[in-house]
Amino acid sequence: MSSESSRLKERGASQWAAAIAHPMVAEIGAGTLPHPTFRFYFEQNLSYLHEYARAIAFTVAGTADRGAMSVLARFLVQIADVEIPANEAFLSRLGGSPGSAVPMLPTTYAYTRHLLDATSRGGLAVALAALLPCQWSYGEIGRHLARSLPADPVYRDWVSLFSGDGYDELVVASTDLLDASCGLGDQTRTADAFDRSVGYEIAFWQMAYTRGASDRA
């Protein structure tokens, strides 16, 4: 019998593939993406990550299970202490200003509202199903692109952020927690939460790739 995380990923295999093989991802791996496009990505991603951290915190607040709290605390530290500072540093390297507020575009806003809704009232399994596509897909992207690191130091350093053993271990811990917390009665809602998040992953990449030109939400 397959695990819940495997079931969710396999049932939406084509959408998952579109998220991890988006043209922007491919150009990052090749080192050919224009730096202004990557700067645009970080401007929106910083706003996203602050709300993503809040969504993880809502998930922690909604569970009384100590093991779940431990995994989620590691997840939150990864975002607050590693990824947000790294995104600020990348933005600075690309000529941006991390301290300047950039309004969320519709896709960023819609994705974060989905996460906050799912994690504030959906229960642990639904919350994890909503949160996992971002974490899990970036781990797959990192492992894939690390096989042949781009020469551009900005892209090489970004790939390295998601390709280490520590990141993979956290993904495994998160998927294991979803598998342990999901009951048969949760599966319709976990599927909806997971599918929506994967769809937003694709939309976010496309928004960044076109520097907002595709964002008509």
N, C-alpha and C positions, 0 to 999 in steps of 0.2 A: 504493500500500500504506500503510495507516494505521500510525502509530507505536504502540508498546506502551502509552504513557500514554493515548493516545486510545482504543485498544482497551479498556483497562481501564475507563475512564470511561463509554464508550458501552455496554458490555455490562451495566453496572449502572446505567443511566440513571435508572430510577425510584427506586432507593435513594439515588443521588447527589442527586436533586431533593429527596427527603425530608430529607436532611441540611442542605442550604443554605436550605431554605424551612420549617424547623421553626417552629412557633408562637412559640417563645421568640425566635428570630431576628427574626420579623416584629414582635414587640412591642418588641424593642430598636430596630428601625428606626423604629417609630412613637413611641418614647419613652414607651410606656405600661407597660413591665414594672415591677413593684414593685421598689424598690431592695433590699429584703431578699432577693428571689430572685436578683438579680445578685450580691449579696454572697455568697450561698451558692455560686453558680457559681465565684466567684474562690477561695473557700476550697478547693474541690475541684480547681480548675484549677491552682492553685499546686503541689499535690502531683503532679498529672499532669505539669506542665511540667518539674519536676525529674527525673522518670523519663524523659520525652521527651528531655531533654538527654543523659541517660546512654545512651539508645538510639542517638542520633546519634553519640556518642563510640564506642560499640561498632562502629558502621558504619565510622567513620574507622579504627579499629584493625584492621578486617578487610580493608582494601584496601591494595594497594601502588601503586595508580595515583595519580600526583601531581595530575592534573586532578580526579579524584574527591575527593581530599583537600581541594583548594582549595574546591570547591563545598560540601562538607560542613562545612568550617571556617566558611564564611560562614553556613551554616545554623545551626551551633551558636552562633555569636556572636549571631545574631538571637534565639535563645531565651534564652541566658544573660545577655546584656547589654542586651537590649531588652524582650522579652516578660515575663520573670520580674520585673524591676524595675517594669515598667508594671502588671503584675497586683498587685504589692504596693501600689503607689500607689493603684490603683483600690479595693482592699480597704480601705485606710485612709480614703479619701474616703467610703466607704459605711459607716464605723463599725466595721469589722473590725480584727483585730489580726494583721498579717502574721507576727509572731514566734511566734504561738500554733500549736502543732501540732494539726491537725484530722485525725482518722482518715480514711483513704480508705474511701469507700463501695464496695460490691462492683463496680459498673460501672467506677469509676476504677481499682480494683485489677486487674480483669480486662483492661481495655484496656492498662494499662501492662505487665502480664505478657506479653501478646501481643506488644507492641512489643519488649520486651527479648529475648524468645525469637527473634523473627524477625530481629532485628539482630545477635544474638550468634552465630548459627550458620546463617543462611539464605543467605549470600552477598550481594553488593552489590545485584543486581537485586531480590531478595526483600526485603531490608532497605528499599530505597527505596520499593517498593510498599506496605510497611507504614507507612512514615513519611509518605508524600505526602498521603493523604487529609486529614489535619489541616491541613497547610500550604496545600494547594491549595484546599480548601473555604473556608477563612477568607479567602483572597484573593478568591474569587468573592463571598463574603458582603460583604466590605469594598467591592468595586467596586459591587455592587448597591445597598447601603444608602447609599453616598456620593452617589448621584444626588439624594437628598433627605435631607440630614442632619437628624437629630432635634434639637429645640430643647434638650432636656436635655443639659447639658454633659458629664455622665458618659458618656452613650450616644454623643454626638457625638465625644468624644475616643477612645472605644473603636473606633468605626468608622474613624476616621482612622488608627489604628494599623495597619490592614490594607489601606488603600486607596491607598497611595502607590506611585509608580513603582518605588521600590527594592524593595518587597515583591513586586511583580509580576515584576521581573527575577529575583529569587531563585527564585520558583516556576518560571519558564521554565528557569533553569539546572538546577533539580532534576529537572524532567520530561525535559529533554534528556539528563541523565545517566542516568536510567532507560532511556530509549530506546536509548542507546548501549551500555548494559551488559547488556541483556536479550537472551538467545539463545532459539532455539526450545525448547530443553530446559528453560528457566526458566518458560515461560508458564503452566503449570498452577499452580506454586507462587506466582508473582506474582499471579495472579488470586485465589487463596485469601487471600493476605496482604492484598491491596487490599480485597477484599470484606469481610473481617473488620473491617478498620479503619473502613471506611465505616459498617458496622453499629454499631460502637462509637461513632462520632461521633453517630449518631442517638440511641443509648442515653444518651450523656453529656448531650446537650441535654435529653432527657426527664427524666433524673435531676435535673438542675439546675432545670428548669422546675417540677417538683413538689416541689422541695426535699427530695428523697430518698424521697418517698412511693412512687414507682414502682420503687424499687430493691430488687428481690427476688432478685438474682442469687446 
